[in-house]
Amino acid sequence: MITINEGTFSVTLMSRILKVSRSVTYDWKRHSLSKRNQANKALSENIKRIFDDGKARAGSPRITRRLQDEGVSADHN
């Protein structure tokens, strides 16, 4: 929410409204995603790409097969 509205509102105002300190907000912005979160984000993007390529008709078995064919370790869950 802060990142989306950063160009419109000041960090000070948003921090006050969200009842968090400015330092917490700046620490959060500097913090990078963990390796697990980065992997999950990449997997989600791949799943969306395959789903969109299949004209929104690909189910989990088909998406899993495509991911595995592309060398991505994945199961149907």
MARFIRO-537349 format. One record per atom (N, C-alpha, C, O): residue in one letter; x, y, z. Coordinates in steps of 0.1 Angstrom, whole numbers, plus 2048, in hexadecimal, padded with zeros to 3 digits. Layout:
BEGIN
aXYZ
...
//
This chain:
BEGIN
m8087F4800
m800800800
m80980D800
m8068167F9
i81380C808
i81C818809
i82381A7FB
i8248257F6
t82880F7F6
t82F8107E9
t8268157DE
t82B81D7D6
i81A8117DE
i8108157D3
i80D8247D4
i80D82B7CA
n80C8297E0
n8088377E2
n8138407E5
n81184C7E9
e81F83B7E4
e82B8437E8
e82C8507E0
e83185A7E5
g8288507D3
g82985C7CB
g81E8667CE
g81F8727CB
t8138617D5
t80886A7D8
t8098707E6
t80687C7E8
f80C8687EF
f80D86C7FD
f81B86B803
f8238637FE
s81E87380D
s82B872814
s82B86581D
s821860822
v83786081E
v839854827
v835858835
v82F84F83C
t83786483A
t834868847
t825867849
t820861853
l81D86C840
l80E86C841
l80985D840
l80185A848
m80E855837
m80A847836
m80D840843
m806837847
s819842848
s81E83B854
s81483F860
s811836868
r81184B861
r80885086B
r7FA84986A
r7F4845874
i7F584985E
i7E884385B
i7E883485E
i7DE82F864
l7F382D85A
l7F481F85C
l7F981B86A
l7F981086E
k7FC826872
k800824880
k80D81B881
k80E812889
v81781F878
v824819879
v82E824879
v82B82F874
s83A82287E
s84482C87E
s84A82E870
s84A824869
r84F83986E
r85683B861
r86283285F
r86482D854
s86983086A
s875827869
s871819865
s87981385E
v86681486A
v861807866
v85E807857
v8617FD850
t858811853
t855812844
t86181283C
t86280B832
y86B81A83F
y87781A838
y87F80D839
y88580982F
d87F807844
d8867FA846
d87F7F083D
d8867E8836
w8727F083C
w86A7E7834
w86D7E9825
w86F7DF81E
k86F7F5821
k8727F8813
k8807F380F
k8827EF804
r8897F4819
r8977F0816
r8987E0816
r8A17DB811
h88F7DA81D
h8907CC81F
h88D7C4812
h8837C780B
s8967BB80F
s8947B3803
s88C7A7806
s88B7A2811
l8867A17FC
l87E7957FE
l888789801
l8937897FC
s883780809
s88A77480C
s88C76B800
s88476D7F6
k895762800
k8967597F4
k88A7517F2
k88674F7E6
r88374D7FC
r8767457FB
r86C74E7F4
r86574A7EB
n86B75B7F9
n8617647F3
n8647677E4
n85B7687DC
q8717687E1
q87576B7D3
q87275F7CB
q86D7607BF
a8747537D0
a8717467C8
a8627457C6
a85D7427BB
n85A7487D0
n84B7487CF
n8467527C5
n83D74F7BE
k84C75E7C5
k8487687BC
k84B7647AD
k8437667A5
a85775E7AB
a85A75A79E
a85174E799
a84D74E78E
l84E7457A2
l84573A79F
l83773F79B
l83173B792
s8327497A3
s82574F7A1
s825755793
s81B75478C
e82F75D78F
e830763782
e830759777
e82A75B76D
n83774E779
n83874376F
n82A73D76D
n82573A762
i82373A779
i816734778
i80C73D771
i805739768
k80D74A774
k80475476D
k80775475E
k7FD755756
r81475475A
r81775474C
r812748745
r80C74973A
i81373C74B
i80F730745
i7FF730744
i7FA72C73A
f7F973574E
f7EA73574F
f7E573F744
f7DC73B73C
d7EC74A742
d7E8754738
d7EB74F72A
d7E3751721
d7F6748728
d7F974271B
d7EF737717
d7EC73670B
g7E9730721
g7DF72671E
g7D172C71D
g7C772471E
k7D073971B
k7C374071A
k7BA73D726
k7AE73C725
a7C073D732
a7B973B73F
a7B272E740
a7A872D747
r7B7724738
r7B1717739
r7BA70C73F
r7B5701741
a7C6710742
a7CF706748
a7CC703757
a7CC70D75E
g7CB6F775A
g7C96F3768
g7D66F076F
g7E16F1768
s7D66EC77B
s7E26E9783
s7EB6DE77D
s7F76DF77C
p7E56D3778
p7ED6C8772
p7F46CD765
p8006CA764
r7EE6D575D
r7F46DA751
r7FF6E4754
r80A6E474E
i7FC6ED75D
i8066F7762
i8126F0768
i81D6F4765
t8106E6770
t81B6DF776
t8246D876C
t8306D976D
r81D6D2762
r8256CC757
r82D6D674F
r8396D374D
r8286E174C
r82F6EC745
r83B6F174D
r8466F3748
l8386F375A
l8436F8763
l84E6ED763
l85A6F1762
q84B6E1765
q8556D6765
q85C6D5758
q8686D3757
d8556D774D
d85C6D773F
d8666E273E
d8706E1737
e8636ED745
e86C6F9744
e8776F874E
e87F70174F
g8776ED756
g8826EB760
g87F6F176D
g8886F2775
v8736F5770
v86F6FB77D
v86A6EF786
v8616E8782
s8706EE792
s86C6E479B
s85E6E87A1
s85D6F27A8
a8546E079E
a8466E47A3
a83E6D77A3
a8406CE79C
d8346D87AC
d82A6CD7AD
d81C6D47AC
d81B6E07AB
h8116CC7AB
h8046D27A9
h7FF6DB7B4
h7F56E27B2
n8056DA7C0
n8016E37CB
n8076F07C9
n8056F97D2
//
